[in-house]
Amino acid sequence: MITLGVADGIHLIGHAHVNCYVVEDDDGVTLLDAGLPSMWQMVEEVLARCRRAPVDIRALILTHAHFDHLGFAARARREWNVPILVHPGDERLAAHPYRYTPQRNRFLYALTHPRSLPILARMAAAGALTVKGVRDVEKLSTGTALDVPGRPVAAHTPGHTDGHCILHLADRGVVFSGDALVTLDPYTGGEGPQIVASAATKDTRRAIESLTAIAATGAGTVLPGHGAPWTDGVEEAVRRAVERGEH
């Protein structure tokens, strides 16, 4: 699924329940997350439909370095020479995207939440089990506008991973929430604003605490790593996620 103009100058690429985004500006394009390997062709399609080319891509920013957000990153670095920005807390994970320990065993958790099994199967078919790590990354700085198209401001929101960050585009009223706040949890099949289950989150308590930083953006639109965009205001999304709590 490709949705051009999901927000001002922002295009959504969704496949196998995983989202990544293309941000356009006068001086080029920024990619937000790298989804799954099979989404490479969809990125090429979006660029073509927007009359852009790979040479227009100034950076690939990772909200975090789990395998389902790192999908085509190594290929983008190799074939397009795109700089990859990630928070230092996730640099090791970017190099080894399968080496992480969530609060609960993700395989046993999935067995007790059967609604997740078709979702996880689609992710696997889209290349979730064959993601290459990346070592050649640059530091994602927080707190000030990044010198890339869209000028997003990153904020550190640990919990899901140590280095998880959200990206805020204040002038467009948008926050990219990655997996700090999703509207579909692949590990439960549950819909609506929430944090990701403990089967894929390192520290759910910290993840809940990080929702405060997301609410502080005041964004009207939340673009998550999984699930549909939320357009009813970030404060309401956070309220519902806090109410839902840890799982």
C-alpha positions as YAML, in Angstrom:
chain: A
units: angstrom
residues:
- id: 1
  name: MET
  ca: [0.00, 0.00, 0.00]
- id: 2
  name: ILE
  ca: [1.27, 3.41, -1.00]
- id: 3
  name: THR
  ca: [-0.52, 6.54, 0.19]
- id: 4
  name: LEU
  ca: [0.83, 9.74, -1.32]
- id: 5
  name: GLY
  ca: [0.17, 12.85, 0.74]
- id: 6
  name: VAL
  ca: [-0.75, 11.11, 3.99]
- id: 7
  name: ALA
  ca: [0.37, 14.46, 5.43]
- id: 8
  name: ASP
  ca: [1.91, 17.58, 3.88]
- id: 9
  name: GLY
  ca: [4.71, 16.34, 1.62]
- id: 10
  name: ILE
  ca: [4.77, 12.97, 3.39]
- id: 11
  name: HIS
  ca: [4.09, 9.62, 1.74]
- id: 12
  name: LEU
  ca: [3.28, 6.35, 3.49]
- id: 13
  name: ILE
  ca: [4.59, 2.98, 2.37]
- id: 14
  name: GLY
  ca: [2.85, 0.14, 4.16]
- id: 15
  name: HIS
  ca: [3.41, -3.55, 3.57]
- id: 16
  name: ALA
  ca: [2.92, -6.66, 5.70]
- id: 17
  name: HIS
  ca: [1.74, -4.46, 8.59]
- id: 18
  name: VAL
  ca: [4.97, -2.41, 8.59]
- id: 19
  name: ASN
  ca: [5.22, 1.29, 7.71]
- id: 20
  name: CYS
  ca: [7.99, 3.54, 6.45]
- id: 21
  name: TYR
  ca: [7.76, 7.06, 5.09]
- id: 22
  name: VAL
  ca: [9.11, 9.39, 2.42]
- id: 23
  name: VAL
  ca: [9.39, 13.08, 3.36]
- id: 24
  name: GLU
  ca: [9.69, 15.61, 0.53]
- id: 25
  name: ASP
  ca: [11.09, 19.12, 0.71]
- id: 26
  name: ASP
  ca: [12.46, 21.63, -1.79]
- id: 27
  name: ASP
  ca: [16.01, 20.38, -1.22]
- id: 28
  name: GLY
  ca: [15.35, 16.67, -1.51]
- id: 29
  name: VAL
  ca: [13.94, 13.63, 0.27]
- id: 30
  name: THR
  ca: [14.34, 12.02, 3.68]
- id: 31
  name: LEU
  ca: [13.39, 8.40, 4.34]
- id: 32
  name: LEU
  ca: [11.94, 7.56, 7.74]
- id: 33
  name: ASP
  ca: [12.66, 3.93, 8.63]
- id: 34
  name: ALA
  ca: [13.49, 1.15, 6.19]
- id: 35
  name: GLY
  ca: [10.64, -1.29, 6.73]
- id: 36
  name: LEU
  ca: [11.16, -4.78, 5.31]
- id: 37
  name: PRO
  ca: [13.44, -5.84, 2.43]
- id: 38
  name: SER
  ca: [10.58, -6.28, -0.04]
- id: 39
  name: MET
  ca: [9.56, -2.62, 0.41]
- id: 40
  name: TRP
  ca: [12.57, -1.48, -1.65]
- id: 41
  name: GLN
  ca: [10.58, -1.56, -4.89]
- id: 42
  name: MET
  ca: [7.78, 0.44, -3.25]
- id: 43
  name: VAL
  ca: [10.24, 3.18, -2.33]
- id: 44
  name: GLU
  ca: [11.41, 3.28, -5.95]
- id: 45
  name: GLU
  ca: [7.77, 3.57, -7.06]
- id: 46
  name: VAL
  ca: [7.09, 6.47, -4.70]
- id: 47
  name: LEU
  ca: [10.19, 8.30, -5.90]
- id: 48
  name: ALA
  ca: [9.12, 7.83, -9.52]
- id: 49
  name: ARG
  ca: [5.56, 8.99, -8.84]
- id: 50
  name: CYS
  ca: [6.93, 12.09, -7.12]
- id: 51
  name: ARG
  ca: [9.37, 12.70, -9.99]
- id: 52
  name: ARG
  ca: [12.30, 12.11, -7.70]
- id: 53
  name: ALA
  ca: [15.36, 9.89, -8.00]
- id: 54
  name: PRO
  ca: [17.58, 8.08, -5.49]
- id: 55
  name: VAL
  ca: [20.11, 10.91, -5.83]
- id: 56
  name: ASP
  ca: [17.52, 13.18, -4.15]
- id: 57
  name: ILE
  ca: [17.60, 11.12, -0.93]
- id: 58
  name: ARG
  ca: [19.65, 13.02, 1.64]
- id: 59
  name: ALA
  ca: [19.28, 10.64, 4.59]
- id: 60
  name: LEU
  ca: [17.59, 7.56, 6.01]
- id: 61
  name: ILE
  ca: [16.59, 8.13, 9.64]
- id: 62
  name: LEU
  ca: [15.81, 5.13, 11.83]
- id: 63
  name: THR
  ca: [13.37, 5.54, 14.71]
- id: 64
  name: HIS
  ca: [15.06, 2.41, 16.05]
- id: 65
  name: ALA
  ca: [17.01, -0.56, 14.75]
- id: 66
  name: HIS
  ca: [14.72, -3.56, 15.05]
- id: 67
  name: PHE
  ca: [14.80, -5.78, 11.95]
- id: 68
  name: ASP
  ca: [11.37, -4.64, 10.74]
- id: 69
  name: HIS
  ca: [12.57, -1.04, 10.53]
- id: 70
  name: LEU
  ca: [16.01, -1.83, 9.13]
- id: 71
  name: GLY
  ca: [14.81, -3.89, 6.15]
- id: 72
  name: PHE
  ca: [16.39, -2.22, 3.11]
- id: 73
  name: ALA
  ca: [18.82, 0.05, 5.00]
- id: 74
  name: ALA
  ca: [21.97, -1.88, 4.08]
- id: 75
  name: ARG
  ca: [20.94, -1.88, 0.42]
- id: 76
  name: ALA
  ca: [20.21, 1.86, 0.48]
- id: 77
  name: ARG
  ca: [23.65, 2.49, 1.96]
- id: 78
  name: ARG
  ca: [25.35, 0.23, -0.58]
- id: 79
  name: GLU
  ca: [23.49, 1.11, -3.79]
- id: 80
  name: TRP
  ca: [22.42, 4.70, -3.14]
- id: 81
  name: ASN
  ca: [25.16, 5.80, -0.72]
- id: 82
  name: VAL
  ca: [22.49, 7.16, 1.62]
- id: 83
  name: PRO
  ca: [23.66, 8.24, 5.10]
- id: 84
  name: ILE
  ca: [21.89, 6.29, 7.85]
- id: 85
  name: LEU
  ca: [21.14, 8.10, 11.10]
- id: 86
  name: VAL
  ca: [20.40, 6.20, 14.32]
- id: 87
  name: HIS
  ca: [20.59, 7.07, 18.01]
- id: 88
  name: PRO
  ca: [23.82, 5.82, 19.66]
- id: 89
  name: GLY
  ca: [21.72, 3.64, 21.95]
- id: 90
  name: ASP
  ca: [20.75, 1.51, 18.95]
- id: 91
  name: GLU
  ca: [24.03, 1.43, 17.02]
- id: 92
  name: ARG
  ca: [24.83, -2.11, 18.17]
- id: 93
  name: LEU
  ca: [21.30, -3.24, 17.36]
- id: 94
  name: ALA
  ca: [21.62, -1.76, 13.86]
- id: 95
  name: ALA
  ca: [24.64, -3.99, 13.28]
- id: 96
  name: HIS
  ca: [22.88, -7.04, 14.80]
- id: 97
  name: PRO
  ca: [19.13, -6.50, 14.35]
- id: 98
  name: TYR
  ca: [18.11, -9.89, 15.76]
- id: 99
  name: ARG
  ca: [20.24, -9.69, 18.91]
- id: 100
  name: TYR
  ca: [17.92, -8.16, 21.46]
- id: 101
  name: THR
  ca: [16.13, -9.44, 24.52]
- id: 102
  name: PRO
  ca: [12.56, -8.28, 25.10]
- id: 103
  name: GLN
  ca: [10.84, -8.52, 28.46]
- id: 104
  name: ARG
  ca: [9.02, -11.69, 27.46]
- id: 105
  name: ASN
  ca: [9.84, -14.51, 25.06]
- id: 106
  name: ARG
  ca: [8.40, -13.36, 21.74]
- id: 107
  name: PHE
  ca: [7.85, -16.88, 20.38]
- id: 108
  name: LEU
  ca: [5.90, -18.11, 23.40]
- id: 109
  name: TYR
  ca: [4.00, -14.82, 23.53]
- id: 110
  name: ALA
  ca: [2.86, -15.21, 19.94]
- id: 111
  name: LEU
  ca: [1.52, -18.68, 20.69]
- id: 112
  name: THR
  ca: [-0.70, -17.27, 23.43]
- id: 113
  name: HIS
  ca: [-1.90, -14.46, 21.15]
- id: 114
  name: PRO
  ca: [-3.05, -16.31, 18.00]
- id: 115
  name: ARG
  ca: [-4.29, -13.11, 16.31]
- id: 116
  name: SER
  ca: [-0.65, -12.20, 15.85]
- id: 117
  name: LEU
  ca: [0.28, -15.31, 13.87]
- id: 118
  name: PRO
  ca: [-1.08, -14.22, 10.43]
- id: 119
  name: ILE
  ca: [0.57, -10.79, 10.91]
- id: 120
  name: LEU
  ca: [3.95, -12.28, 11.79]
- id: 121
  name: ALA
  ca: [3.65, -14.74, 8.89]
- id: 122
  name: ARG
  ca: [3.11, -11.86, 6.43]
- id: 123
  name: MET
  ca: [6.11, -10.03, 7.87]
- id: 124
  name: ALA
  ca: [8.25, -13.14, 7.44]
- id: 125
  name: ALA
  ca: [7.10, -13.55, 3.83]
- id: 126
  name: ALA
  ca: [8.13, -9.92, 3.19]
- id: 127
  name: GLY
  ca: [11.68, -10.62, 4.31]
- id: 128
  name: ALA
  ca: [11.58, -10.06, 8.08]
- id: 129
  name: LEU
  ca: [13.89, -13.03, 8.67]
- id: 130
  name: THR
  ca: [16.59, -11.98, 6.16]
- id: 131
  name: VAL
  ca: [17.43, -8.40, 7.19]
- id: 132
  name: LYS
  ca: [21.08, -7.37, 6.93]
- id: 133
  name: GLY
  ca: [22.65, -5.32, 9.71]
- id: 134
  name: VAL
  ca: [24.39, -1.99, 9.08]
- id: 135
  name: ARG
  ca: [27.55, -0.76, 10.80]
- id: 136
  name: ASP
  ca: [28.26, 2.38, 8.79]
- id: 137
  name: VAL
  ca: [25.84, 4.71, 10.58]
- id: 138
  name: GLU
  ca: [25.86, 8.30, 11.75]
- id: 139
  name: LYS
  ca: [24.71, 9.70, 15.08]
- id: 140
  name: LEU
  ca: [21.10, 10.85, 15.25]
- id: 141
  name: SER
  ca: [21.18, 14.03, 17.33]
- id: 142
  name: THR
  ca: [18.19, 15.03, 19.43]
- id: 143
  name: GLY
  ca: [16.65, 18.33, 20.44]
- id: 144
  name: THR
  ca: [17.47, 20.44, 17.38]
- id: 145
  name: ALA
  ca: [16.29, 20.42, 13.76]
- id: 146
  name: LEU
  ca: [18.28, 17.99, 11.65]
- id: 147
  name: ASP
  ca: [19.91, 19.29, 8.48]
- id: 148
  name: VAL
  ca: [17.91, 17.01, 6.20]
- id: 149
  name: PRO
  ca: [14.75, 17.60, 4.12]
- id: 150
  name: GLY
  ca: [11.77, 18.24, 6.39]
- id: 151
  name: ARG
  ca: [14.04, 19.45, 9.23]
- id: 152
  name: PRO
  ca: [12.65, 16.95, 11.75]
- id: 153
  name: VAL
  ca: [13.53, 17.22, 15.43]
- id: 154
  name: ALA
  ca: [14.35, 13.92, 17.11]
- id: 155
  name: ALA
  ca: [13.45, 13.19, 20.74]
- id: 156
  name: HIS
  ca: [14.81, 10.21, 22.66]
- id: 157
  name: THR
  ca: [11.95, 7.90, 23.69]
- id: 158
  name: PRO
  ca: [13.58, 4.77, 25.18]
- id: 159
  name: GLY
  ca: [11.70, 1.68, 26.28]
- id: 160
  name: HIS
  ca: [10.89, -0.19, 23.12]
- id: 161
  name: THR
  ca: [14.66, -0.12, 22.50]
- id: 162
  name: ASP
  ca: [17.43, 1.76, 24.27]
- id: 163
  name: GLY
  ca: [17.88, 4.21, 21.41]
- id: 164
  name: HIS
  ca: [14.33, 4.63, 20.16]
- id: 165
  name: CYS
  ca: [13.53, 8.15, 18.93]
- id: 166
  name: ILE
  ca: [10.49, 9.93, 17.58]
- id: 167
  name: LEU
  ca: [10.73, 12.56, 14.83]
- id: 168
  name: HIS
  ca: [8.65, 15.74, 15.02]
- id: 169
  name: LEU
  ca: [7.87, 18.00, 12.06]
- id: 170
  name: ALA
  ca: [6.25, 20.90, 13.90]
- id: 171
  name: ASP
  ca: [5.48, 22.96, 10.80]
- id: 172
  name: ARG
  ca: [3.55, 20.04, 9.33]
- id: 173
  name: GLY
  ca: [1.83, 19.02, 12.58]
- id: 174
  name: VAL
  ca: [3.24, 15.50, 12.37]
- id: 175
  name: VAL
  ca: [5.13, 13.17, 14.68]
- id: 176
  name: PHE
  ca: [6.68, 9.92, 13.47]
- id: 177
  name: SER
  ca: [6.23, 7.69, 16.49]
- id: 178
  name: GLY
  ca: [8.01, 4.55, 15.28]
- id: 179
  name: ASP
  ca: [7.17, 1.79, 17.74]
- id: 180
  name: ALA
  ca: [6.96, 4.06, 20.77]
- id: 181
  name: LEU
  ca: [3.26, 4.46, 19.92]
- id: 182
  name: VAL
  ca: [1.52, 2.25, 17.38]
- id: 183
  name: THR
  ca: [-2.05, 1.72, 16.22]
- id: 184
  name: LEU
  ca: [-1.52, -1.98, 15.50]
- id: 185
  name: ASP
  ca: [0.55, -4.30, 17.67]
- id: 186
  name: PRO
  ca: [1.97, -7.12, 15.51]
- id: 187
  name: TYR
  ca: [2.45, -9.28, 18.60]
- id: 188
  name: THR
  ca: [-1.18, -9.20, 19.73]
- id: 189
  name: GLY
  ca: [-3.13, -8.13, 16.66]
- id: 190
  name: GLY
  ca: [-4.70, -5.43, 18.83]
- id: 191
  name: GLU
  ca: [-5.66, -2.14, 17.18]
- id: 192
  name: GLY
  ca: [-5.78, 1.40, 18.52]
- id: 193
  name: PRO
  ca: [-3.09, 3.58, 20.16]
- id: 194
  name: GLN
  ca: [-0.76, 1.55, 22.41]
- id: 195
  name: ILE
  ca: [2.81, 0.65, 23.11]
- id: 196
  name: VAL
  ca: [4.15, -2.54, 21.54]
- id: 197
  name: ALA
  ca: [3.78, -5.69, 23.64]
- id: 198
  name: SER
  ca: [6.49, -6.86, 26.03]
- id: 199
  name: ALA
  ca: [7.28, -9.64, 23.53]
- id: 200
  name: ALA
  ca: [9.12, -7.03, 21.42]
- id: 201
  name: THR
  ca: [9.81, -4.26, 23.94]
- id: 202
  name: LYS
  ca: [12.86, -4.12, 26.19]
- id: 203
  name: ASP
  ca: [11.26, -2.17, 29.05]
- id: 204
  name: THR
  ca: [7.51, -1.52, 28.97]
- id: 205
  name: ARG
  ca: [7.63, 0.76, 32.02]
- id: 206
  name: ARG
  ca: [10.07, 3.08, 30.28]
- id: 207
  name: ALA
  ca: [8.00, 2.84, 27.11]
- id: 208
  name: ILE
  ca: [4.96, 4.12, 29.01]
- id: 209
  name: GLU
  ca: [7.05, 6.93, 30.53]
- id: 210
  name: SER
  ca: [8.27, 7.94, 27.05]
- id: 211
  name: LEU
  ca: [4.70, 8.60, 25.95]
- id: 212
  name: THR
  ca: [5.02, 11.93, 27.79]
- id: 213
  name: ALA
  ca: [7.61, 13.10, 25.26]
- id: 214
  name: ILE
  ca: [5.32, 12.11, 22.41]
- id: 215
  name: ALA
  ca: [2.40, 14.04, 23.90]
- id: 216
  name: ALA
  ca: [4.66, 17.08, 24.36]
- id: 217
  name: THR
  ca: [4.94, 17.48, 20.58]
- id: 218
  name: GLY
  ca: [1.28, 18.52, 20.40]
- id: 219
  name: ALA
  ca: [1.13, 17.06, 16.88]
- id: 220
  name: GLY
  ca: [-2.22, 16.67, 15.19]
- id: 221
  name: THR
  ca: [-1.14, 13.58, 13.25]
- id: 222
  name: VAL
  ca: [0.74, 10.52, 14.49]
- id: 223
  name: LEU
  ca: [2.45, 8.36, 11.87]
- id: 224
  name: PRO
  ca: [3.34, 5.04, 13.53]
- id: 225
  name: GLY
  ca: [5.61, 2.17, 12.58]
- id: 226
  name: HIS
  ca: [2.66, -0.22, 12.57]
- id: 227
  name: GLY
  ca: [-0.99, 0.51, 11.90]
- id: 228
  name: ALA
  ca: [-2.98, 3.34, 10.38]
- id: 229
  name: PRO
  ca: [-2.14, 7.02, 10.81]
- id: 230
  name: TRP
  ca: [-3.83, 8.69, 13.78]
- id: 231
  name: THR
  ca: [-5.33, 12.10, 12.99]
- id: 232
  name: ASP
  ca: [-7.23, 12.92, 16.19]
- id: 233
  name: GLY
  ca: [-4.35, 14.54, 18.02]
- id: 234
  name: VAL
  ca: [-1.36, 13.09, 19.79]
- id: 235
  name: GLU
  ca: [-2.73, 13.88, 23.27]
- id: 236
  name: GLU
  ca: [-5.74, 11.60, 22.73]
- id: 237
  name: ALA
  ca: [-3.55, 8.88, 21.25]
- id: 238
  name: VAL
  ca: [-1.25, 9.01, 24.28]
- id: 239
  name: ARG
  ca: [-4.20, 9.03, 26.68]
- id: 240
  name: ARG
  ca: [-5.53, 5.84, 25.13]
- id: 241
  name: ALA
  ca: [-2.10, 4.21, 25.12]
- id: 242
  name: VAL
  ca: [-1.58, 4.99, 28.81]
- id: 243
  name: GLU
  ca: [-5.05, 3.68, 29.60]
- id: 244
  name: ARG
  ca: [-4.26, 0.46, 27.75]
- id: 245
  name: GLY
  ca: [-1.00, 0.15, 29.66]
- id: 246
  name: GLU
  ca: [1.61, -2.60, 29.57]
- id: 247
  name: HIS
  ca: [0.89, -5.95, 27.97]
...
